[in-house]
Amino acid sequence: MRSMISQHSKYLFHHFPSKLKDLPAVQTRCFSSMTPLLDFCDKIEFLQQIHARYIVYGHRQNQTLCSKLISSYANLDHLHFSQQVFNSVDNPNSLVYNTLLQSLLKFGKYNGTHLETVRKIHGHVIKLGYDLDVSALEEMYGLYGKGGGASELFEEMPIRDLTYWNLLISECTRNGKPDESFRLFREMRMEGLGPDFRTIISLLNSSVILNSIEAGKFVHLLIVLSNLSNDLSVSTALLTMYTKLGSLESAKVLFDQMLDKDCVVWNIMISAYCTNGYSKEALELLMQMGSSGVRTDLCTALAVISSATELKSLGQGKEVHAHVVRNGSDYQVSVHNSLIEMYCKCGDLKSARNIFDFIHDKTVVSWSSMIKGYANNGLSSDALFLFSKMRIDGTRFDTVTVMNVLPACVNLGALEYVKYFHGYSIKYGLISEVSMVTALFDSYAKCGCIEVAQKLFDEELDAKDVVSWNTMINAYSKHGNSGQCFELYAKMKGLNLRPDRITFLGLLTACVNLGLVKEGWECFEEMRKTYNCEPSLEHYACMVDLLGRTGNTEEAVKLLKSMPFEPDARIWGSILTASKTKSDTKLAEFATGELIKMEPGNAANYILLSNIYASAGKWDKVANMRVVLRNKGLKKTPGTSWLEISGSVHEFRVADRSHPKSRDIYAILGNLEMEIKNNTSKSPQLLS
């Protein structure tokens, strides 16, 4: 038996993470040196390997070690192994018993510890003279709710001391009754008792539940008056309260005043900055944390990676990645998944794919993050190919995966894939989620199936939110059906749903597509005056485009000058297009100059100006534009079309002969061209 264990341990040790298997062989015989390895075991086979070595080297009855093994197996969701370790100990001490009981409690294994047993334990505690130390009893009774015996416990306590009141207050906080916890605190104060750190922490938690910064500041005052400001647990709870209630200024003042900052404190502040959009400040705080000598952990790593992701700065992202590796936080798949998302958002798909390929046990999040990265960076074919590999791998995808891959299907016009995901969603019950239905009917609409989209919207969504209405309005907007857009808008208002900026953007886009100037102005004004919703740059861009397309160039320029924003390339592009309608070369030259400053490498701007010169008969300037294009080496990006036939997507470009059946395609096009010419010559009225 011992030889089998030894062989098994050698095999597993060979496959253990490199950072661990490089330990000197002599150290593996030392219990104290090997115990920290248990914290790195994120797979059951790694833990079993270390366990096997403990047995081989005679540590099977070490009670401290067995306690650690019980906890480690439970943390990996293998409670039966925890119980086997416990059963192997001849005379388990209180540490071993406590660890197993905590593991059973974690998994909800209350068999044999029902209320009657709890009361027997309570009686035994009183018999031993420990009845006044009630923190553990409080937790035990708390499992059964207030009616399970906790109230009786309070009544039976002979002295209404601080422990008694802390017990009552903490139970109210834990049961979601923050008002009651503050009422009890007032009663406690009337009896002349002052708070300790337990009271304060409970009241701070109650302030968060109440979502009341005023209550939190009141507790802060209590902390100062009670001389508890130097207690790290109190300061940490206070910092948590300020960050959770969004008071970052107060949190920063408190953070700067704290002399004793551990990793938890740094993490709270870094995460608060990250969550509230102060990504740059979060990364600066990480540097300060390193300078202070506090070692980062997994929570720090996830927060700073998220900050680098929001900044979309590849340089800072790589620095964060190096920091994570240097501090040993890169062993968790959650860190790898966050790094994949970060590199994808920064446009470095190669680095993202390297990390993805490195992960041995890929989760559904790993696959979803990489698929989303490909789809968002215009590599739709790669996204679908990776999704196919995910299916072959046997990983069952979820709502997030489907919503990440649907944009790739839309970009390729792959309607069959959209139908497949629709069927999958019905089969596995994902269709009940509003976000899933919204993504599906949006995809159908973008693939041209507006009727299917409308059916899903009507039949599958009982409780439609603003996002759903906006998506359907935008779908009809892109299909040029302004009547349906405004009809949906009217229904939405009839349900007392408040339209937002996205709603009005869809309506204005519909007006642009059909040249509805009057309706566009009405919509623009209603947005500002009725709903107090200030237009963004996108809304102004729509109005400038609408006015320009309908020949109202002067109005368009006037609106442009009145904007509270600097015009972007879209707005100058609309002005340039409007100049073509009016053959206004002077305005066109000015707009092109602005566009060239913003997009020096966009050949379309030069070509459009060249066309305007041609319309005005200024052929010398047309020639100059061609020289400029040639000298700059600029070429217009060719348009691409996709066609789906029997589930396969075919891609075409102008004058493209890369398709395997291009000869047959061009032969058919030639025949069609001849037929058109023949029909035209026979029916000259078709030319009128």
KESE-844618 format. One line per 5 residues: number of its first residue (from 0); their letters; for each residue x, y, z of C-alpha. Coordinates in pm, whole numbers. Last residue first. Layout:
<nodes>
NUM) a) X,Y,Z; ...
</nodes>
This chain:
<nodes>
687) sllqp) -3645,5723,-6849; -3406,5434,-6911; -3679,5170,-6887; -3856,5344,-7177; -3581,5212,-7405
682) skstn) -3732,4861,-7384; -3561,4633,-7644; -3217,4787,-7582; -3267,4760,-7207; -3373,4396,-7228
677) nkiem) -3060,4312,-7427; -2834,4505,-7187; -2989,4338,-6883; -2954,3994,-7044; -2587,4061,-7121
672) elngl) -2520,4171,-6762; -2694,3861,-6624; -2478,3638,-6845; -2162,3812,-6728; -2270,3783,-6362
667) iayid) -2325,3409,-6419; -1973,3375,-6561; -1834,3587,-6275; -1983,3348,-6018; -1866,3035,-6205
662) rskph) -1506,3166,-6219; -1522,3285,-5853; -1608,2937,-5728; -1313,2902,-5490; -1359,3266,-5377
657) srdav) -1036,3465,-5407; -1147,3651,-5720; -1235,3985,-5558; -1307,4275,-5793; -1489,4450,-5505
652) rfehv) -1505,4226,-5200; -1694,3905,-5117; -1725,3676,-4811; -1922,3350,-4807; -2085,3222,-4484
647) sgsie) -2186,2856,-4470; -2516,2755,-4305; -2681,2643,-4626; -2587,2967,-4805; -2496,3281,-4607
642) lwstg) -2379,3585,-4802; -2133,3840,-4671; -2031,4171,-4826; -1712,4371,-4783; -1637,4729,-4883
637) ptkkl) -1289,4817,-5000; -1076,5042,-4777; -994,5352,-4981; -626,5375,-5062; -364,5609,-4922
632) gknrl) 1,5603,-5023; 48,5961,-4905; 198,6062,-5241; -74,5878,-5436; -357,6029,-5234
627) vvrmn) -209,6378,-5264; -160,6334,-5640; -523,6222,-5677; -635,6529,-5483; -432,6754,-5712
622) avkdw) -602,6601,-6017; -944,6677,-5871; -818,7030,-5797; -736,7078,-6166; -1073,6932,-6259
617) kgasa) -1278,7200,-6082; -1607,7116,-6257; -1818,7173,-5944; -1922,6807,-5938; -1555,6709,-5987
612) yinsl) -1446,6924,-5694; -1712,6756,-5478; -1587,6415,-5595; -1231,6508,-5494; -1358,6614,-5153
607) liyna) -1521,6272,-5115; -1198,6100,-5225; -988,6297,-4977; -1221,6206,-4690; -1241,5840,-4797
602) angpe) -860,5806,-4779; -862,5802,-4398; -499,5817,-4281; -496,6173,-4147; -813,6111,-3945
597) mkile) -853,6392,-3688; -647,6665,-3856; -760,6537,-4197; -1121,6573,-4084; -1077,6938,-3990
592) gtafe) -918,7017,-4327; -1193,6821,-4502; -1458,7034,-4331; -1284,7357,-4444; -1242,7229,-4800
587) alktd) -1606,7122,-4815; -1724,7460,-4687; -1534,7631,-4969; -1638,7371,-5225; -2011,7423,-5168
582) sktks) -2149,7192,-5435; -2478,7208,-5239; -2523,6831,-5219; -2146,6781,-5190; -2130,7028,-4902
577) atlis) -2381,6813,-4713; -2136,6519,-4733; -1858,6737,-4589; -2087,6861,-4311; -2180,6500,-4226
572) gwira) -1812,6405,-4219; -1742,6701,-3991; -2005,6563,-3752; -1876,6206,-3765; -1514,6319,-3724
567) dpefp) -1584,6495,-3395; -1720,6842,-3320; -1604,6992,-2985; -1893,6982,-2741; -2141,7234,-2596
562) mskll) -2294,7257,-2945; -2403,7600,-3075; -2148,7608,-3360; -2266,7271,-3495; -2628,7386,-3478
557) kvaee) -2542,7686,-3698; -2348,7466,-3940; -2648,7233,-3976; -2887,7525,-4016; -2670,7660,-4298
552) tngtr) -2656,7321,-4465; -3031,7263,-4470; -3006,7050,-4786; -3197,6751,-4649; -2881,6548,-4595
547) glldv) -2717,6832,-4402; -3008,6883,-4166; -3031,6514,-4082; -2652,6478,-4044; -2637,6779,-3812
542) mcayh) -2929,6635,-3613; -2770,6290,-3587; -2432,6435,-3484; -2605,6646,-3217; -2757,6327,-3074
537) elspe) -2420,6148,-3080; -2247,6440,-2903; -2488,6401,-2613; -2828,6561,-2575; -2927,6672,-2224
532) cnytk) -3221,6473,-2089; -3458,6704,-1902; -3744,6473,-2007; -3990,6726,-2147; -3753,7008,-2243
527) rmeef) -3437,6835,-2366; -3568,6513,-2518; -3883,6680,-2637; -3669,6934,-2826; -3470,6670,-3014
522) cewge) -3782,6465,-3090; -3964,6769,-3227; -3656,6868,-3433; -3634,6518,-3581; -4006,6504,-3654
517) kvlgl) -3982,6827,-3856; -3664,6716,-4039; -3784,6370,-4141; -3515,6278,-4397; -3602,5906,-4400
512) nvcat) -3272,5768,-4265; -3210,6077,-4053; -3554,6056,-3886; -3494,5690,-3800; -3156,5784,-3652
507) llglf) -3330,6050,-3442; -3569,5788,-3299; -3287,5547,-3217; -3082,5822,-3050; -3391,5927,-2856
502) tirdp) -3429,5584,-2700; -3055,5556,-2630; -3061,5888,-2440; -3337,5766,-2208; -3712,5713,-2230
497) rlnlg) -3903,5698,-1899; -4140,5403,-1887; -4488,5516,-1787; -4649,5229,-1981; -4802,5483,-2221
492) kmkay) -4454,5625,-2275; -4340,5288,-2412; -4649,5256,-2625; -4577,5599,-2783; -4214,5505,-2849
487) lefcq) -4324,5178,-3006; -4549,5373,-3244; -4266,5620,-3308; -4031,5345,-3420; -4303,5156,-3609
482) gsngh) -4374,5462,-3822; -4001,5528,-3871; -3955,5200,-4057; -3614,5248,-4219; -3486,4902,-4124
477) ksyan) -3218,5063,-3908; -3485,5253,-3717; -3697,4939,-3684; -3410,4770,-3498; -3333,5084,-3298
472) imtnw) -3690,5091,-3165; -3667,4719,-3080; -3340,4767,-2892; -3471,5072,-2708; -3782,4886,-2594
467) svvdk) -3569,4599,-2462; -3325,4833,-2285; -3614,5023,-2124; -3739,4702,-1959; -4001,4462,-2090
462) adlee) -4178,4248,-1833; -4359,3975,-2026; -4094,3933,-2291; -4119,3617,-2500; -4431,3692,-2704
457) dflkq) -4411,4053,-2822; -4033,4100,-2846; -3983,3751,-2985; -4248,3816,-3249; -4097,4155,-3336
452) aveic) -3754,3997,-3388; -3904,3723,-3605; -4070,3991,-3820; -3747,4195,-3839; -3554,3906,-3992
447) gckay) -3288,4115,-4171; -2977,3981,-3994; -2972,4293,-3776; -3332,4223,-3673; -3255,3861,-3584
442) sdfla) -2955,3971,-3377; -3159,4230,-3185; -3428,3967,-3131; -3168,3736,-2978; -2987,3992,-2763
437) tvmsv) -3316,4110,-2615; -3425,3752,-2543; -3097,3685,-2361; -3107,4009,-2161; -3465,3937,-2051
432) esilg) -3372,3593,-1917; -3639,3325,-1968; -3479,3224,-2299; -3191,3066,-2109; -3399,2759,-2022
427) ykisy) -3163,2498,-2164; -3366,2394,-2468; -3503,2742,-2540; -3156,2897,-2533; -3019,2621,-2755
422) ghfyk) -3293,2684,-3010; -3215,3057,-3023; -2844,2981,-3037; -2901,2762,-3343; -3124,3024,-3507
417) vyela) -2849,3285,-3463; -2599,3038,-3608; -2822,2985,-3912; -2844,3363,-3959; -2470,3399,-4012
412) glnvc) -2468,3755,-4149; -2097,3767,-4072; -2124,4071,-3845; -2447,3931,-3698; -2289,3596,-3609
407) aplvn) -1995,3780,-3448; -2241,3992,-3249; -2408,3666,-3126; -2083,3527,-2980; -2072,3736,-2663
402) mvtvt) -2445,3703,-2589; -2421,3326,-2628; -2119,3303,-2399; -2285,3523,-2136; -2600,3311,-2139
397) dfrtg) -2409,2988,-2077; -2183,2749,-2265; -2127,2385,-2178; -1763,2298,-2224; -1729,1973,-2419
392) dirmk) -1400,2057,-2588; -1575,2009,-2924; -1824,2280,-2826; -1545,2515,-2724; -1363,2444,-3050
387) sflfl) -1676,2555,-3240; -1682,2873,-3030; -1320,2932,-3126; -1416,2911,-3495; -1709,3148,-3437
382) adssl) -1484,3408,-3273; -1213,3362,-3537; -1470,3430,-3810; -1588,3742,-3627; -1245,3899,-3603
377) gnnay) -1375,4259,-3580; -1209,4341,-3249; -1528,4303,-3047; -1590,3951,-3184; -1236,3830,-3118
372) gkims) -1235,3961,-2762; -1583,3826,-2695; -1468,3479,-2799; -1163,3509,-2570; -1372,3619,-2272
367) swsvv) -1640,3354,-2333; -1385,3071,-2349; -1217,3171,-2023; -1553,3240,-1857; -1671,2887,-1948
362) tkdhi) -1371,2763,-1752; -1043,2649,-1903; -852,2389,-1703; -506,2398,-1861; -480,2773,-1917
357) fdfin) -175,2846,-2136; -384,2863,-2456; -590,3149,-2308; -277,3333,-2193; -126,3309,-2542
352) raskl) -462,3409,-2694; -472,3731,-2490; -112,3809,-2587; -199,3767,-2956; -525,3960,-2919
347) dgckc) -348,4279,-2816; -633,4523,-2888; -630,4685,-2542; -978,4547,-2477; -853,4200,-2571
342) ymeil) -547,4233,-2346; -765,4324,-2047; -1023,4052,-2113; -752,3786,-2133; -590,3925,-1817
337) snhvs) -921,3896,-1630; -958,3533,-1740; -602,3455,-1628; -670,3612,-1288; -989,3405,-1248
332) vqyds) -788,3096,-1347; -577,3140,-1035; -200,3078,-1042; -115,3432,-1151; -108,3584,-801
327) gnrvv) 260,3504,-738; 374,3857,-665; 602,3880,-968; 331,3736,-1194; 78,3999,-1082
322) hahve) 332,4280,-1116; 424,4167,-1468; 57,4167,-1566; 12,4513,-1412; 305,4645,-1615
317) kgqgl) 164,4481,-1928; -171,4653,-1872; 1,4985,-1813; 160,4962,-2157; -156,4828,-2321
312) sklet) -367,5116,-2193; -736,5042,-2234; -798,5249,-1919; -1091,5026,-1823; -881,4713,-1865
307) assiv) -596,4857,-1659; -844,4915,-1376; -985,4562,-1405; -631,4424,-1383; -581,4638,-1072
302) alatc) -890,4495,-900; -825,4130,-989; -465,4148,-868; -554,4316,-541; -811,4048,-463
297) ldtrv) -556,3774,-539; -294,3914,-302; -56,4209,-284; 236,4223,-41; 255,4528,184
292) gssgm) 603,4686,174; 489,5048,167; 637,5093,-182; 420,4811,-315; 105,4970,-174
287) qmlle) 208,5307,-318; 238,5148,-663; -106,4990,-624; -246,5329,-520; -128,5474,-851
282) laeks) -308,5190,-1028; -634,5271,-846; -592,5642,-918; -572,5570,-1292; -883,5351,-1273
277) ygntc) -1102,5609,-1104; -1426,5470,-1251; -1619,5413,-929; -1552,5040,-911; -1176,5084,-966
272) yasim) -1140,5353,-701; -1336,5144,-452; -1136,4831,-540; -809,5012,-466; -944,5145,-134
267) inwvv) -1076,4809,-13; -764,4628,-135; -533,4860,58; -731,4797,377; -732,4420,325
262) cdkdl) -356,4413,263; -284,4575,599; -274,4947,677; -164,5058,1025; -122,5435,1031
257) mqdfl) -471,5516,901; -501,5891,836; -462,5854,457; -736,5591,446; -974,5809,649
252) vkase) -926,6105,414; -962,5872,112; -1284,5720,247; -1432,6063,316; -1360,6164,-43
247) lsglk) -1484,5831,-179; -1832,5859,-28; -1997,5601,-252; -2196,5418,16; -1986,5103,-26
242) tymtl) -1665,5306,-2; -1767,5488,317; -1887,5169,489; -1576,4973,392; -1354,5245,539
237) latsv) -1552,5229,864; -1522,4848,876; -1145,4874,820; -1111,5145,1085; -1304,4930,1334
232) sldns) -1095,4619,1263; -773,4824,1282; -857,4976,1623; -684,5316,1632; -1008,5512,1597
227) lnslv) -1170,5333,1892; -1143,5624,2137; -1518,5606,2219; -1581,5967,2110; -1400,5910,1779
222) illhv) -1582,5584,1710; -1916,5737,1806; -1856,6017,1554; -1795,5754,1285; -2123,5588,1388
217) fkgae) -2304,5917,1320; -2120,5944,989; -2252,5600,891; -2608,5695,986; -2580,6004,765
212) isnli) -2431,5793,481; -2751,5592,479; -2783,5293,247; -2986,5130,528; -2791,4806,472
207) vssnl) -2468,5009,472; -2563,5181,798; -2647,4841,950; -2296,4719,866; -2155,5025,1045
202) lsiit) -2378,4951,1345; -2253,4592,1365; -1889,4705,1341; -1944,4965,1615; -2101,4720,1859
197) rfdpg) -1821,4468,1810; -1551,4737,1854; -1692,4843,2191; -1992,5063,2262; -2066,5243,2590
192) lgemr) -2314,5122,2853; -2513,5364,3069; -2847,5183,3057; -2978,5456,2827; -2686,5377,2594
187) merfl) -2808,5018,2557; -3159,5136,2481; -3018,5365,2208; -2819,5071,2067; -3134,4861,2061
182) rfsed) -3304,5124,1845; -2998,5132,1614; -3015,4752,1568; -3393,4770,1510; -3344,5013,1222
177) pkgnr) -3085,4776,1068; -3319,4474,1052; -3159,4259,782; -3123,3942,990; -2747,3992,1034
172) tcesi) -2797,4346,1160; -3065,4238,1405; -2843,3953,1530; -2551,4193,1572; -2759,4427,1788
167) llnwy) -2894,4153,2017; -2556,3988,2075; -2384,4321,2123; -2645,4404,2387; -2579,4085,2586
162) tldri) -2203,4118,2556; -2226,4476,2685; -2403,4360,3001; -2764,4263,3064; -2665,4007,3327
157) pmeef) -2849,3680,3401; -2872,3565,3038; -3186,3354,3013; -3382,3618,2818; -3112,3649,2552
152) lesag) -3089,3272,2506; -3466,3245,2487; -3458,3489,2199; -3188,3285,2024; -3389,2962,2051
147) ggkgy) -3507,2880,1701; -3750,3168,1668; -3482,3417,1571; -3355,3207,1287; -3222,2851,1300
142) lgyme) -2865,2918,1189; -2854,3215,1426; -2868,2975,1720; -2514,2855,1640; -2380,3204,1569
137) elasv) -2514,3339,1898; -2384,3034,2083; -2035,3108,1947; -2047,3471,2064; -2208,3376,2397
132) dldyg) -1926,3385,2653; -2155,3436,2953; -2266,3072,2961; -1911,2935,2992; -1955,2773,3332
127) lkivh) -1916,2411,3228; -2284,2346,3297; -2377,2654,3093; -2185,2514,2796; -2348,2172,2840
122) ghikr) -2689,2336,2841; -2610,2517,2515; -2490,2190,2363; -2817,2027,2464; -3004,2322,2309
117) vtelh) -2817,2271,1983; -2901,1900,1988; -3269,1985,2021; -3238,2237,1736; -3080,1999,1490
112) tgnyk) -2709,1909,1488; -2740,1541,1394; -2774,1620,1027; -2675,1987,976; -2461,1923,670
107) gfkll) -2505,2268,511; -2177,2247,319; -2013,2522,527; -2148,2365,848; -1982,2034,764
102) sqllt) -1653,2217,705; -1687,2408,1034; -1756,2083,1218; -1451,1920,1054; -1226,2209,1157
97) nyvls) -1365,2214,1512; -1309,1840,1561; -950,1861,1434; -872,2156,1660; -1046,1992,1959
92) npndv) -816,1688,1941; -865,1376,1731; -757,1051,1898; -689,792,1627; -702,1018,1320
87) snfvq) -802,825,1005; -1169,912,1050; -1090,1285,1023; -897,1229,699; -1189,1029,560
82) qsfhl) -1431,1307,658; -1225,1565,469; -1211,1327,170; -1593,1314,173; -1603,1695,183
77) hdlna) -1443,1725,-160; -1560,2077,-257; -1202,2209,-307; -1232,2417,12; -1346,2102,192
72) yssil) -1028,1917,90; -816,2208,219; -1003,2232,552; -965,1862,628; -598,1877,518
67) ksclt) -526,2169,753; -684,1986,1048; -486,1675,958; -163,1878,961; -234,2023,1303
62) qnqrh) -325,1674,1434; -13,1499,1306; -132,1137,1290; -46,1073,923; 290,1252,946
57) gyviy) 507,947,878; 704,1045,568; 495,833,330; 170,965,481; 274,1329,438
52) rahiq) 386,1250,84; 44,1111,-2; -127,1425,130; 99,1641,-90; -4,1435,-393
47) qlfei) -368,1434,-292; -366,1813,-279; -219,1835,-629; -473,1584,-761; -763,1782,-608
42) kdcfd) -673,2098,-793; -620,2451,-658; -341,2342,-426; -140,2656,-355; -253,2686,10
37) llptm) -150,2324,71; 206,2414,-23; 234,2612,303; 239,2275,493; 542,2141,305
32) ssfcr) 813,2329,490; 670,2261,838; 630,1890,766; 985,1840,640; 1035,1547,404
27) tqvap) 957,1765,102; 1238,1994,211; 1504,1734,135; 1391,1716,-226; 1465,2083,-285
22) ldklk) 1159,2277,-402; 1137,2302,-783; 799,2126,-779; 627,2429,-630; 684,2715,-878
17) spfhh) 661,2463,-1162; 303,2367,-1079; 270,1992,-1001; 276,1738,-1286; 592,1556,-1169
12) flyks) 462,1571,-813; 151,1385,-928; 348,1094,-1072; 580,1075,-770; 281,1084,-533
7) hqsim) 116,791,-711; 433,585,-689; 467,660,-315; 102,579,-252; 140,245,-431
2) srm) 461,170,-235; 282,241,97; 0,0,0
</nodes>
